[in-house]
Amino acid sequence: MRKIIKNLLAIGALLLGTGSAYAYDYGVELKWSTDDIAQVLNTMPEQRASFKKLV
């Protein structure tokens, strides 16, 4: 029983560690602020167009 619990904990730790990805993993720098709602709304069409090109 203890062996099963240890194995489950080990597998869970591995899955949590490999499932997380950060911007710096991909060489991306996130430098934006959502404090200015007008700026966010004005840049949405550009972001949407760029995203459509990726997909």
All heavy atoms as atom14 arrays in JSON, in Angstrom:
{
  "sequence": "MRKIIKNLLAIGALLLGTGSAYAYDYGVELKWSTDDIAQVLNTMPEQRASFKKLV",
  "atom14_mask": [
    [1, 1, 1, 1, 1, 1, 1, 1, 0, 0, 0, 0, 0, 0],
    [1, 1, 1, 1, 1, 1, 1, 1, 1, 1, 1, 0, 0, 0],
    [1, 1, 1, 1, 1, 1, 1, 1, 1, 0, 0, 0, 0, 0],
    [1, 1, 1, 1, 1, 1, 1, 1, 0, 0, 0, 0, 0, 0],
    [1, 1, 1, 1, 1, 1, 1, 1, 0, 0, 0, 0, 0, 0],
    [1, 1, 1, 1, 1, 1, 1, 1, 1, 0, 0, 0, 0, 0],
    [1, 1, 1, 1, 1, 1, 1, 1, 0, 0, 0, 0, 0, 0],
    [1, 1, 1, 1, 1, 1, 1, 1, 0, 0, 0, 0, 0, 0],
    [1, 1, 1, 1, 1, 1, 1, 1, 0, 0, 0, 0, 0, 0],
    [1, 1, 1, 1, 1, 0, 0, 0, 0, 0, 0, 0, 0, 0],
    [1, 1, 1, 1, 1, 1, 1, 1, 0, 0, 0, 0, 0, 0],
    [1, 1, 1, 1, 0, 0, 0, 0, 0, 0, 0, 0, 0, 0],
    [1, 1, 1, 1, 1, 0, 0, 0, 0, 0, 0, 0, 0, 0],
    [1, 1, 1, 1, 1, 1, 1, 1, 0, 0, 0, 0, 0, 0],
    [1, 1, 1, 1, 1, 1, 1, 1, 0, 0, 0, 0, 0, 0],
    [1, 1, 1, 1, 1, 1, 1, 1, 0, 0, 0, 0, 0, 0],
    [1, 1, 1, 1, 0, 0, 0, 0, 0, 0, 0, 0, 0, 0],
    [1, 1, 1, 1, 1, 1, 1, 0, 0, 0, 0, 0, 0, 0],
    [1, 1, 1, 1, 0, 0, 0, 0, 0, 0, 0, 0, 0, 0],
    [1, 1, 1, 1, 1, 1, 0, 0, 0, 0, 0, 0, 0, 0],
    [1, 1, 1, 1, 1, 0, 0, 0, 0, 0, 0, 0, 0, 0],
    [1, 1, 1, 1, 1, 1, 1, 1, 1, 1, 1, 1, 0, 0],
    [1, 1, 1, 1, 1, 0, 0, 0, 0, 0, 0, 0, 0, 0],
    [1, 1, 1, 1, 1, 1, 1, 1, 1, 1, 1, 1, 0, 0],
    [1, 1, 1, 1, 1, 1, 1, 1, 0, 0, 0, 0, 0, 0],
    [1, 1, 1, 1, 1, 1, 1, 1, 1, 1, 1, 1, 0, 0],
    [1, 1, 1, 1, 0, 0, 0, 0, 0, 0, 0, 0, 0, 0],
    [1, 1, 1, 1, 1, 1, 1, 0, 0, 0, 0, 0, 0, 0],
    [1, 1, 1, 1, 1, 1, 1, 1, 1, 0, 0, 0, 0, 0],
    [1, 1, 1, 1, 1, 1, 1, 1, 0, 0, 0, 0, 0, 0],
    [1, 1, 1, 1, 1, 1, 1, 1, 1, 0, 0, 0, 0, 0],
    [1, 1, 1, 1, 1, 1, 1, 1, 1, 1, 1, 1, 1, 1],
    [1, 1, 1, 1, 1, 1, 0, 0, 0, 0, 0, 0, 0, 0],
    [1, 1, 1, 1, 1, 1, 1, 0, 0, 0, 0, 0, 0, 0],
    [1, 1, 1, 1, 1, 1, 1, 1, 0, 0, 0, 0, 0, 0],
    [1, 1, 1, 1, 1, 1, 1, 1, 0, 0, 0, 0, 0, 0],
    [1, 1, 1, 1, 1, 1, 1, 1, 0, 0, 0, 0, 0, 0],
    [1, 1, 1, 1, 1, 0, 0, 0, 0, 0, 0, 0, 0, 0],
    [1, 1, 1, 1, 1, 1, 1, 1, 1, 0, 0, 0, 0, 0],
    [1, 1, 1, 1, 1, 1, 1, 0, 0, 0, 0, 0, 0, 0],
    [1, 1, 1, 1, 1, 1, 1, 1, 0, 0, 0, 0, 0, 0],
    [1, 1, 1, 1, 1, 1, 1, 1, 0, 0, 0, 0, 0, 0],
    [1, 1, 1, 1, 1, 1, 1, 0, 0, 0, 0, 0, 0, 0],
    [1, 1, 1, 1, 1, 1, 1, 1, 0, 0, 0, 0, 0, 0],
    [1, 1, 1, 1, 1, 1, 1, 0, 0, 0, 0, 0, 0, 0],
    [1, 1, 1, 1, 1, 1, 1, 1, 1, 0, 0, 0, 0, 0],
    [1, 1, 1, 1, 1, 1, 1, 1, 1, 0, 0, 0, 0, 0],
    [1, 1, 1, 1, 1, 1, 1, 1, 1, 1, 1, 0, 0, 0],
    [1, 1, 1, 1, 1, 0, 0, 0, 0, 0, 0, 0, 0, 0],
    [1, 1, 1, 1, 1, 1, 0, 0, 0, 0, 0, 0, 0, 0],
    [1, 1, 1, 1, 1, 1, 1, 1, 1, 1, 1, 0, 0, 0],
    [1, 1, 1, 1, 1, 1, 1, 1, 1, 0, 0, 0, 0, 0],
    [1, 1, 1, 1, 1, 1, 1, 1, 1, 0, 0, 0, 0, 0],
    [1, 1, 1, 1, 1, 1, 1, 1, 0, 0, 0, 0, 0, 0],
    [1, 1, 1, 1, 1, 1, 1, 0, 0, 0, 0, 0, 0, 0]
  ],
  "atom14_positions": [
    [[0.83, -1.2, 0.0], [0.0, 0.0, 0.0], [0.87, 1.25, 0.0], [0.57, 2.2, -0.71], [-0.92, -0.05, 1.22], [-1.89, 1.09, 1.28], [-3.1, 0.92, -0.04], [-4.3, 2.06, 0.48], [0.0, 0.0, 0.0], [0.0, 0.0, 0.0], [0.0, 0.0, 0.0], [0.0, 0.0, 0.0], [0.0, 0.0, 0.0], [0.0, 0.0, 0.0]],
    [[1.91, 1.29, 0.82], [2.78, 2.46, 0.86], [3.51, 2.67, -0.46], [3.73, 3.78, -0.88], [3.8, 2.32, 1.99], [3.23, 2.5, 3.35], [4.3, 2.48, 4.37], [3.73, 2.63, 5.7], [4.39, 3.1, 6.72], [5.66, 3.42, 6.58], [3.82, 3.22, 7.89], [0.0, 0.0, 0.0], [0.0, 0.0, 0.0], [0.0, 0.0, 0.0]],
    [[3.86, 1.56, -1.09], [4.56, 1.64, -2.37], [3.66, 2.28, -3.43], [4.11, 3.09, -4.24], [5.01, 0.25, -2.8], [6.02, 0.24, -3.89], [6.53, -1.17, -4.12], [7.72, -1.13, -5.04], [8.29, -2.45, -5.25], [0.0, 0.0, 0.0], [0.0, 0.0, 0.0], [0.0, 0.0, 0.0], [0.0, 0.0, 0.0], [0.0, 0.0, 0.0]],
    [[2.4, 1.92, -3.4], [1.44, 2.49, -4.37], [1.29, 3.99, -4.13], [1.3, 4.78, -5.08], [0.08, 1.77, -4.25], [0.21, 0.32, -4.7], [-0.98, 2.5, -5.06], [-1.03, -0.52, -4.46], [0.0, 0.0, 0.0], [0.0, 0.0, 0.0], [0.0, 0.0, 0.0], [0.0, 0.0, 0.0], [0.0, 0.0, 0.0], [0.0, 0.0, 0.0]],
    [[1.18, 4.4, -2.89], [1.02, 5.82, -2.58], [2.27, 6.6, -2.99], [2.16, 7.68, -3.6], [0.72, 6.01, -1.07], [-0.66, 5.44, -0.75], [0.8, 7.48, -0.68], [-0.99, 5.42, 0.72], [0.0, 0.0, 0.0], [0.0, 0.0, 0.0], [0.0, 0.0, 0.0], [0.0, 0.0, 0.0], [0.0, 0.0, 0.0], [0.0, 0.0, 0.0]],
    [[3.45, 6.04, -2.73], [4.69, 6.71, -3.12], [4.78, 6.84, -4.64], [5.17, 7.87, -5.16], [5.9, 5.94, -2.59], [6.13, 6.12, -1.12], [7.39, 5.38, -0.69], [7.61, 5.51, 0.8], [8.82, 4.79, 1.22], [0.0, 0.0, 0.0], [0.0, 0.0, 0.0], [0.0, 0.0, 0.0], [0.0, 0.0, 0.0], [0.0, 0.0, 0.0]],
    [[4.38, 5.79, -5.34], [4.42, 5.84, -6.8], [3.43, 6.87, -7.34], [3.74, 7.61, -8.28], [4.11, 4.47, -7.4], [5.27, 3.52, -7.26], [6.42, 3.93, -7.1], [4.98, 2.23, -7.3], [0.0, 0.0, 0.0], [0.0, 0.0, 0.0], [0.0, 0.0, 0.0], [0.0, 0.0, 0.0], [0.0, 0.0, 0.0], [0.0, 0.0, 0.0]],
    [[2.25, 6.92, -6.77], [1.26, 7.91, -7.21], [1.74, 9.34, -6.96], [1.55, 10.22, -7.79], [-0.08, 7.68, -6.52], [-0.86, 6.45, -6.99], [-2.11, 6.27, -6.14], [-1.22, 6.57, -8.45], [0.0, 0.0, 0.0], [0.0, 0.0, 0.0], [0.0, 0.0, 0.0], [0.0, 0.0, 0.0], [0.0, 0.0, 0.0], [0.0, 0.0, 0.0]],
    [[2.37, 9.56, -5.81], [2.9, 10.89, -5.51], [4.03, 11.26, -6.47], [4.12, 12.4, -6.93], [3.38, 10.95, -4.07], [2.29, 10.97, -3.0], [2.9, 10.9, -1.62], [1.42, 12.19, -3.14], [0.0, 0.0, 0.0], [0.0, 0.0, 0.0], [0.0, 0.0, 0.0], [0.0, 0.0, 0.0], [0.0, 0.0, 0.0], [0.0, 0.0, 0.0]],
    [[4.88, 10.29, -6.78], [5.98, 10.55, -7.71], [5.46, 10.88, -9.1], [5.92, 11.82, -9.75], [6.92, 9.35, -7.76], [0.0, 0.0, 0.0], [0.0, 0.0, 0.0], [0.0, 0.0, 0.0], [0.0, 0.0, 0.0], [0.0, 0.0, 0.0], [0.0, 0.0, 0.0], [0.0, 0.0, 0.0], [0.0, 0.0, 0.0], [0.0, 0.0, 0.0]],
    [[4.47, 10.12, -9.56], [3.89, 10.38, -10.88], [3.2, 11.73, -10.9], [3.32, 12.5, -11.86], [2.9, 9.25, -11.25], [3.67, 7.96, -11.51], [2.06, 9.63, -12.46], [2.81, 6.73, -11.67], [0.0, 0.0, 0.0], [0.0, 0.0, 0.0], [0.0, 0.0, 0.0], [0.0, 0.0, 0.0], [0.0, 0.0, 0.0], [0.0, 0.0, 0.0]],
    [[2.47, 12.07, -9.83], [1.81, 13.36, -9.75], [2.8, 14.52, -9.78], [2.58, 15.52, -10.46], [0.0, 0.0, 0.0], [0.0, 0.0, 0.0], [0.0, 0.0, 0.0], [0.0, 0.0, 0.0], [0.0, 0.0, 0.0], [0.0, 0.0, 0.0], [0.0, 0.0, 0.0], [0.0, 0.0, 0.0], [0.0, 0.0, 0.0], [0.0, 0.0, 0.0]],
    [[3.91, 14.37, -9.08], [4.94, 15.42, -9.08], [5.55, 15.58, -10.47], [5.79, 16.71, -10.92], [6.02, 15.1, -8.06], [0.0, 0.0, 0.0], [0.0, 0.0, 0.0], [0.0, 0.0, 0.0], [0.0, 0.0, 0.0], [0.0, 0.0, 0.0], [0.0, 0.0, 0.0], [0.0, 0.0, 0.0], [0.0, 0.0, 0.0], [0.0, 0.0, 0.0]],
    [[5.77, 14.49, -11.16], [6.33, 14.57, -12.51], [5.36, 15.24, -13.47], [5.75, 16.06, -14.31], [6.68, 13.17, -13.02], [7.91, 12.53, -12.41], [8.04, 11.09, -12.88], [9.16, 13.31, -12.75], [0.0, 0.0, 0.0], [0.0, 0.0, 0.0], [0.0, 0.0, 0.0], [0.0, 0.0, 0.0], [0.0, 0.0, 0.0], [0.0, 0.0, 0.0]],
    [[4.09, 14.89, -13.36], [3.09, 15.48, -14.26], [2.93, 16.97, -14.01], [2.77, 17.75, -14.95], [1.76, 14.77, -14.11], [1.71, 13.34, -14.65], [0.36, 12.71, -14.35], [2.0, 13.31, -16.14], [0.0, 0.0, 0.0], [0.0, 0.0, 0.0], [0.0, 0.0, 0.0], [0.0, 0.0, 0.0], [0.0, 0.0, 0.0], [0.0, 0.0, 0.0]],
    [[2.96, 17.38, -12.77], [2.82, 18.8, -12.47], [4.03, 19.58, -12.96], [3.91, 20.69, -13.46], [2.64, 19.02, -10.96], [1.27, 18.65, -10.41], [1.26, 18.81, -8.89], [0.19, 19.49, -11.03], [0.0, 0.0, 0.0], [0.0, 0.0, 0.0], [0.0, 0.0, 0.0], [0.0, 0.0, 0.0], [0.0, 0.0, 0.0], [0.0, 0.0, 0.0]],
    [[5.2, 19.02, -12.83], [6.42, 19.7, -13.25], [6.54, 19.83, -14.75], [7.01, 20.83, -15.26], [0.0, 0.0, 0.0], [0.0, 0.0, 0.0], [0.0, 0.0, 0.0], [0.0, 0.0, 0.0], [0.0, 0.0, 0.0], [0.0, 0.0, 0.0], [0.0, 0.0, 0.0], [0.0, 0.0, 0.0], [0.0, 0.0, 0.0], [0.0, 0.0, 0.0]],
    [[6.1, 18.81, -15.48], [6.23, 18.86, -16.94], [5.08, 19.61, -17.58], [5.2, 20.04, -18.73], [6.28, 17.43, -17.53], [5.1, 16.74, -17.15], [7.5, 16.69, -17.04], [0.0, 0.0, 0.0], [0.0, 0.0, 0.0], [0.0, 0.0, 0.0], [0.0, 0.0, 0.0], [0.0, 0.0, 0.0], [0.0, 0.0, 0.0], [0.0, 0.0, 0.0]],
    [[3.98, 19.77, -16.89], [2.82, 20.43, -17.47], [2.88, 21.94, -17.4], [2.1, 22.62, -18.04], [0.0, 0.0, 0.0], [0.0, 0.0, 0.0], [0.0, 0.0, 0.0], [0.0, 0.0, 0.0], [0.0, 0.0, 0.0], [0.0, 0.0, 0.0], [0.0, 0.0, 0.0], [0.0, 0.0, 0.0], [0.0, 0.0, 0.0], [0.0, 0.0, 0.0]],
    [[3.81, 22.48, -16.65], [3.86, 23.92, -16.52], [4.89, 24.5, -17.48], [6.01, 24.02, -17.56], [4.21, 24.31, -15.08], [5.46, 23.8, -14.73], [0.0, 0.0, 0.0], [0.0, 0.0, 0.0], [0.0, 0.0, 0.0], [0.0, 0.0, 0.0], [0.0, 0.0, 0.0], [0.0, 0.0, 0.0], [0.0, 0.0, 0.0], [0.0, 0.0, 0.0]],
    [[4.48, 25.5, -18.21], [5.37, 26.18, -19.15], [5.27, 27.68, -18.89], [4.2, 28.2, -18.62], [4.97, 25.87, -20.58], [0.0, 0.0, 0.0], [0.0, 0.0, 0.0], [0.0, 0.0, 0.0], [0.0, 0.0, 0.0], [0.0, 0.0, 0.0], [0.0, 0.0, 0.0], [0.0, 0.0, 0.0], [0.0, 0.0, 0.0], [0.0, 0.0, 0.0]],
    [[6.4, 28.31, -18.97], [6.44, 29.74, -18.72], [6.92, 30.46, -19.97], [7.49, 29.85, -20.88], [7.38, 30.04, -17.56], [6.91, 29.41, -16.27], [7.44, 28.22, -15.82], [5.91, 30.01, -15.52], [7.0, 27.63, -14.65], [5.46, 29.44, -14.35], [6.01, 28.25, -13.92], [5.56, 27.68, -12.76], [0.0, 0.0, 0.0], [0.0, 0.0, 0.0]],
    [[6.67, 31.75, -20.02], [7.03, 32.54, -21.19], [8.53, 32.46, -21.46], [8.95, 32.38, -22.61], [6.6, 33.98, -21.0], [0.0, 0.0, 0.0], [0.0, 0.0, 0.0], [0.0, 0.0, 0.0], [0.0, 0.0, 0.0], [0.0, 0.0, 0.0], [0.0, 0.0, 0.0], [0.0, 0.0, 0.0], [0.0, 0.0, 0.0], [0.0, 0.0, 0.0]],
    [[9.33, 32.47, -20.41], [10.78, 32.45, -20.64], [11.25, 31.11, -21.2], [12.33, 31.02, -21.76], [11.55, 32.82, -19.37], [11.39, 31.89, -18.2], [12.13, 30.72, -18.1], [10.5, 32.2, -17.18], [11.98, 29.87, -17.02], [10.34, 31.35, -16.11], [11.08, 30.19, -16.03], [10.94, 29.35, -14.96], [0.0, 0.0, 0.0], [0.0, 0.0, 0.0]],
    [[10.43, 30.07, -21.1], [10.78, 28.78, -21.72], [10.81, 28.91, -23.23], [11.51, 28.15, -23.91], [9.77, 27.7, -21.34], [9.84, 27.32, -19.88], [10.92, 27.55, -19.27], [8.86, 26.81, -19.34], [0.0, 0.0, 0.0], [0.0, 0.0, 0.0], [0.0, 0.0, 0.0], [0.0, 0.0, 0.0], [0.0, 0.0, 0.0], [0.0, 0.0, 0.0]],
    [[10.04, 29.83, -23.76], [9.95, 30.02, -25.2], [10.64, 31.29, -25.68], [10.5, 31.68, -26.83], [8.47, 30.05, -25.62], [7.78, 28.76, -25.31], [7.0, 28.64, -24.16], [7.92, 27.66, -26.12], [6.37, 27.44, -23.86], [7.29, 26.46, -25.82], [6.53, 26.36, -24.69], [5.91, 25.19, -24.39], [0.0, 0.0, 0.0], [0.0, 0.0, 0.0]],
    [[11.37, 31.94, -24.82], [12.09, 33.16, -25.2], [11.16, 34.34, -25.41], [11.46, 35.24, -26.18], [0.0, 0.0, 0.0], [0.0, 0.0, 0.0], [0.0, 0.0, 0.0], [0.0, 0.0, 0.0], [0.0, 0.0, 0.0], [0.0, 0.0, 0.0], [0.0, 0.0, 0.0], [0.0, 0.0, 0.0], [0.0, 0.0, 0.0], [0.0, 0.0, 0.0]],
    [[10.04, 34.35, -24.74], [9.06, 35.43, -24.88], [9.1, 36.3, -23.64], [9.2, 35.81, -22.53], [7.64, 34.84, -25.05], [6.61, 35.94, -25.11], [7.58, 33.97, -26.28], [0.0, 0.0, 0.0], [0.0, 0.0, 0.0], [0.0, 0.0, 0.0], [0.0, 0.0, 0.0], [0.0, 0.0, 0.0], [0.0, 0.0, 0.0], [0.0, 0.0, 0.0]],
    [[9.04, 37.58, -23.87], [9.0, 38.5, -22.74], [7.62, 39.12, -22.67], [7.13, 39.69, -23.63], [10.05, 39.59, -22.93], [10.14, 40.53, -21.76], [11.22, 41.57, -21.94], [12.01, 41.46, -22.88], [11.25, 42.51, -21.15], [0.0, 0.0, 0.0], [0.0, 0.0, 0.0], [0.0, 0.0, 0.0], [0.0, 0.0, 0.0], [0.0, 0.0, 0.0]],
    [[6.99, 38.97, -21.53], [5.66, 39.54, -21.34], [5.8, 40.88, -20.67], [6.14, 40.98, -19.5], [4.8, 38.61, -20.48], [4.55, 37.23, -21.07], [3.77, 36.38, -20.09], [3.82, 37.34, -22.38], [0.0, 0.0, 0.0], [0.0, 0.0, 0.0], [0.0, 0.0, 0.0], [0.0, 0.0, 0.0], [0.0, 0.0, 0.0], [0.0, 0.0, 0.0]],
    [[5.53, 41.93, -21.44], [5.67, 43.29, -20.93], [4.41, 44.06, -21.28], [4.42, 44.92, -22.12], [6.86, 43.95, -21.62], [8.02, 44.23, -20.75], [9.01, 45.05, -21.53], [10.1, 45.55, -20.66], [11.11, 46.26, -21.39], [0.0, 0.0, 0.0], [0.0, 0.0, 0.0], [0.0, 0.0, 0.0], [0.0, 0.0, 0.0], [0.0, 0.0, 0.0]],
    [[3.33, 43.73, -20.65], [2.13, 44.48, -20.91], [1.34, 44.6, -19.63], [1.43, 43.78, -18.74], [1.31, 43.86, -22.03], [0.84, 42.48, -21.78], [1.6, 41.36, -21.73], [-0.5, 42.06, -21.54], [0.83, 40.27, -21.47], [-0.47, 40.67, -21.35], [-1.71, 42.72, -21.46], [-1.62, 39.94, -21.09], [-2.85, 41.98, -21.21], [-2.79, 40.62, -21.03]],
    [[0.57, 45.63, -19.58], [-0.2, 45.92, -18.39], [-1.67, 46.08, -18.78], [-1.99, 46.64, -19.81], [0.3, 47.2, -17.74], [-0.53, 47.57, -16.68], [0.0, 0.0, 0.0], [0.0, 0.0, 0.0], [0.0, 0.0, 0.0], [0.0, 0.0, 0.0], [0.0, 0.0, 0.0], [0.0, 0.0, 0.0], [0.0, 0.0, 0.0], [0.0, 0.0, 0.0]],
    [[-2.53, 45.59, -17.95], [-3.96, 45.72, -18.22], [-4.57, 46.87, -17.42], [-5.78, 46.95, -17.28], [-4.7, 44.42, -17.89], [-4.45, 44.09, -16.53], [-4.25, 43.3, -18.79], [0.0, 0.0, 0.0], [0.0, 0.0, 0.0], [0.0, 0.0, 0.0], [0.0, 0.0, 0.0], [0.0, 0.0, 0.0], [0.0, 0.0, 0.0], [0.0, 0.0, 0.0]],
    [[-3.73, 47.73, -16.89], [-4.25, 48.85, -16.12], [-4.98, 49.86, -17.0], [-5.93, 50.49, -16.57], [-3.11, 49.56, -15.37], [-2.51, 48.67, -14.29], [-3.21, 47.74, -13.82], [-1.35, 48.9, -13.94], [0.0, 0.0, 0.0], [0.0, 0.0, 0.0], [0.0, 0.0, 0.0], [0.0, 0.0, 0.0], [0.0, 0.0, 0.0], [0.0, 0.0, 0.0]],
    [[-4.52, 50.02, -18.24], [-5.14, 50.97, -19.16], [-6.08, 50.19, -20.09], [-5.65, 49.62, -21.09], [-4.07, 51.69, -19.96], [-4.64, 52.77, -20.87], [-5.85, 53.07, -20.76], [-3.87, 53.31, -21.68], [0.0, 0.0, 0.0], [0.0, 0.0, 0.0], [0.0, 0.0, 0.0], [0.0, 0.0, 0.0], [0.0, 0.0, 0.0], [0.0, 0.0, 0.0]],
    [[-7.35, 50.16, -19.76], [-8.31, 49.36, -20.51], [-8.46, 49.83, -21.95], [-8.65, 49.02, -22.86], [-9.68, 49.31, -19.79], [-10.6, 48.27, -20.41], [-10.35, 50.67, -19.79], [-10.14, 46.87, -20.22], [0.0, 0.0, 0.0], [0.0, 0.0, 0.0], [0.0, 0.0, 0.0], [0.0, 0.0, 0.0], [0.0, 0.0, 0.0], [0.0, 0.0, 0.0]],
    [[-8.33, 51.12, -22.19], [-8.45, 51.64, -23.57], [-7.32, 51.09, -24.44], [-7.55, 50.69, -25.59], [-8.43, 53.16, -23.56], [0.0, 0.0, 0.0], [0.0, 0.0, 0.0], [0.0, 0.0, 0.0], [0.0, 0.0, 0.0], [0.0, 0.0, 0.0], [0.0, 0.0, 0.0], [0.0, 0.0, 0.0], [0.0, 0.0, 0.0], [0.0, 0.0, 0.0]],
    [[-6.13, 51.03, -23.91], [-5.0, 50.5, -24.67], [-5.19, 49.01, -24.96], [-4.9, 48.54, -26.05], [-3.7, 50.71, -23.9], [-2.48, 50.25, -24.64], [-1.2, 50.43, -23.82], [-1.26, 50.77, -22.65], [-0.07, 50.19, -24.44], [0.0, 0.0, 0.0], [0.0, 0.0, 0.0], [0.0, 0.0, 0.0], [0.0, 0.0, 0.0], [0.0, 0.0, 0.0]],
    [[-5.7, 48.29, -24.0], [-5.95, 46.86, -24.19], [-6.98, 46.64, -25.29], [-6.79, 45.82, -26.19], [-6.42, 46.21, -22.87], [-6.87, 44.78, -23.1], [-5.33, 46.26, -21.82], [0.0, 0.0, 0.0], [0.0, 0.0, 0.0], [0.0, 0.0, 0.0], [0.0, 0.0, 0.0], [0.0, 0.0, 0.0], [0.0, 0.0, 0.0], [0.0, 0.0, 0.0]],
    [[-8.07, 47.38, -25.25], [-9.12, 47.22, -26.25], [-8.67, 47.66, -27.63], [-9.09, 47.09, -28.64], [-10.37, 47.99, -25.82], [-11.08, 47.44, -24.58], [-12.23, 48.34, -24.18], [-11.55, 46.02, -24.8], [0.0, 0.0, 0.0], [0.0, 0.0, 0.0], [0.0, 0.0, 0.0], [0.0, 0.0, 0.0], [0.0, 0.0, 0.0], [0.0, 0.0, 0.0]],
    [[-7.8, 48.67, -27.71], [-7.31, 49.15, -29.0], [-6.36, 48.16, -29.65], [-6.29, 48.09, -30.88], [-6.61, 50.5, -28.83], [-7.59, 51.61, -28.54], [-8.78, 51.5, -28.84], [-7.11, 52.67, -27.92], [0.0, 0.0, 0.0], [0.0, 0.0, 0.0], [0.0, 0.0, 0.0], [0.0, 0.0, 0.0], [0.0, 0.0, 0.0], [0.0, 0.0, 0.0]],
    [[-5.64, 47.38, -28.88], [-4.68, 46.44, -29.46], [-5.28, 45.06, -29.73], [-4.64, 44.22, -30.35], [-3.45, 46.26, -28.55], [-3.89, 45.84, -27.27], [-2.67, 47.54, -28.44], [0.0, 0.0, 0.0], [0.0, 0.0, 0.0], [0.0, 0.0, 0.0], [0.0, 0.0, 0.0], [0.0, 0.0, 0.0], [0.0, 0.0, 0.0], [0.0, 0.0, 0.0]],
    [[-6.51, 44.84, -29.31], [-7.13, 43.52, -29.52], [-7.24, 43.12, -30.99], [-6.94, 41.97, -31.32], [-8.5, 43.45, -28.86], [-8.43, 43.05, -27.43], [-10.11, 42.79, -26.81], [-9.72, 42.06, -25.26], [0.0, 0.0, 0.0], [0.0, 0.0, 0.0], [0.0, 0.0, 0.0], [0.0, 0.0, 0.0], [0.0, 0.0, 0.0], [0.0, 0.0, 0.0]],
    [[-7.66, 43.99, -31.9], [-7.75, 43.57, -33.31], [-6.39, 43.14, -33.88], [-6.32, 42.17, -34.63], [-8.27, 44.82, -34.02], [-8.99, 45.59, -32.97], [-8.23, 45.33, -31.71], [0.0, 0.0, 0.0], [0.0, 0.0, 0.0], [0.0, 0.0, 0.0], [0.0, 0.0, 0.0], [0.0, 0.0, 0.0], [0.0, 0.0, 0.0], [0.0, 0.0, 0.0]],
    [[-5.33, 43.83, -33.51], [-4.0, 43.45, -33.98], [-3.61, 42.08, -33.43], [-3.06, 41.25, -34.16], [-2.96, 44.47, -33.54], [-3.14, 45.85, -34.12], [-2.22, 46.87, -33.47], [-1.22, 46.47, -32.86], [-2.52, 48.07, -33.58], [0.0, 0.0, 0.0], [0.0, 0.0, 0.0], [0.0, 0.0, 0.0], [0.0, 0.0, 0.0], [0.0, 0.0, 0.0]],
    [[-3.89, 41.86, -32.16], [-3.56, 40.57, -31.56], [-4.37, 39.45, -32.18], [-3.85, 38.36, -32.42], [-3.8, 40.63, -30.05], [-2.86, 41.55, -29.33], [-3.22, 41.69, -27.86], [-4.17, 41.1, -27.37], [-2.45, 42.51, -27.14], [0.0, 0.0, 0.0], [0.0, 0.0, 0.0], [0.0, 0.0, 0.0], [0.0, 0.0, 0.0], [0.0, 0.0, 0.0]],
    [[-5.63, 39.72, -32.44], [-6.49, 38.7, -33.05], [-5.98, 38.33, -34.44], [-5.93, 37.15, -34.81], [-7.93, 39.2, -33.12], [-8.91, 38.15, -33.61], [-10.35, 38.63, -33.59], [-10.78, 38.78, -32.2], [-11.36, 39.85, -31.72], [-11.59, 40.9, -32.49], [-11.74, 39.91, -30.48], [0.0, 0.0, 0.0], [0.0, 0.0, 0.0], [0.0, 0.0, 0.0]],
    [[-5.59, 39.32, -35.22], [-5.08, 39.06, -36.57], [-3.78, 38.27, -36.51], [-3.58, 37.33, -37.3], [-4.87, 40.38, -37.3], [0.0, 0.0, 0.0], [0.0, 0.0, 0.0], [0.0, 0.0, 0.0], [0.0, 0.0, 0.0], [0.0, 0.0, 0.0], [0.0, 0.0, 0.0], [0.0, 0.0, 0.0], [0.0, 0.0, 0.0], [0.0, 0.0, 0.0]],
    [[-2.91, 38.61, -35.58], [-1.65, 37.88, -35.44], [-1.91, 36.44, -35.01], [-1.25, 35.51, -35.48], [-0.74, 38.56, -34.42], [-0.39, 39.84, -34.86], [0.0, 0.0, 0.0], [0.0, 0.0, 0.0], [0.0, 0.0, 0.0], [0.0, 0.0, 0.0], [0.0, 0.0, 0.0], [0.0, 0.0, 0.0], [0.0, 0.0, 0.0], [0.0, 0.0, 0.0]],
    [[-2.85, 36.25, -34.13], [-3.16, 34.9, -33.67], [-3.74, 34.06, -34.79], [-3.43, 32.87, -34.91], [-4.13, 34.97, -32.48], [-4.44, 33.63, -31.91], [-3.49, 32.96, -31.15], [-5.67, 33.03, -32.1], [-3.76, 31.72, -30.62], [-5.95, 31.79, -31.58], [-4.99, 31.13, -30.82], [0.0, 0.0, 0.0], [0.0, 0.0, 0.0], [0.0, 0.0, 0.0]],
    [[-4.58, 34.66, -35.63], [-5.16, 33.91, -36.76], [-4.08, 33.45, -37.71], [-4.18, 32.38, -38.31], [-6.17, 34.78, -37.5], [-7.5, 34.9, -36.81], [-8.47, 35.7, -37.62], [-9.78, 35.85, -36.89], [-10.75, 36.63, -37.65], [0.0, 0.0, 0.0], [0.0, 0.0, 0.0], [0.0, 0.0, 0.0], [0.0, 0.0, 0.0], [0.0, 0.0, 0.0]],
    [[-3.01, 34.23, -37.87], [-1.91, 33.82, -38.74], [-1.19, 32.61, -38.16], [-0.71, 31.76, -38.91], [-0.91, 34.97, -38.91], [-1.43, 36.1, -39.76], [-0.41, 37.19, -39.87], [-0.95, 38.4, -40.6], [0.04, 39.48, -40.65], [0.0, 0.0, 0.0], [0.0, 0.0, 0.0], [0.0, 0.0, 0.0], [0.0, 0.0, 0.0], [0.0, 0.0, 0.0]],
    [[-1.09, 32.54, -36.85], [-0.42, 31.41, -36.21], [-1.24, 30.12, -36.32], [-0.7, 29.04, -36.47], [-0.15, 31.7, -34.74], [0.88, 32.76, -34.44], [0.94, 33.05, -32.94], [2.24, 32.32, -34.93], [0.0, 0.0, 0.0], [0.0, 0.0, 0.0], [0.0, 0.0, 0.0], [0.0, 0.0, 0.0], [0.0, 0.0, 0.0], [0.0, 0.0, 0.0]],
    [[-2.55, 30.3, -36.23], [-3.42, 29.12, -36.23], [-3.78, 28.8, -37.63], [-3.55, 28.07, -38.37], [-4.71, 29.38, -35.45], [-5.65, 28.21, -35.53], [-4.39, 29.7, -34.03], [0.0, 0.0, 0.0], [0.0, 0.0, 0.0], [0.0, 0.0, 0.0], [0.0, 0.0, 0.0], [0.0, 0.0, 0.0], [0.0, 0.0, 0.0], [0.0, 0.0, 0.0]]
  ]
}
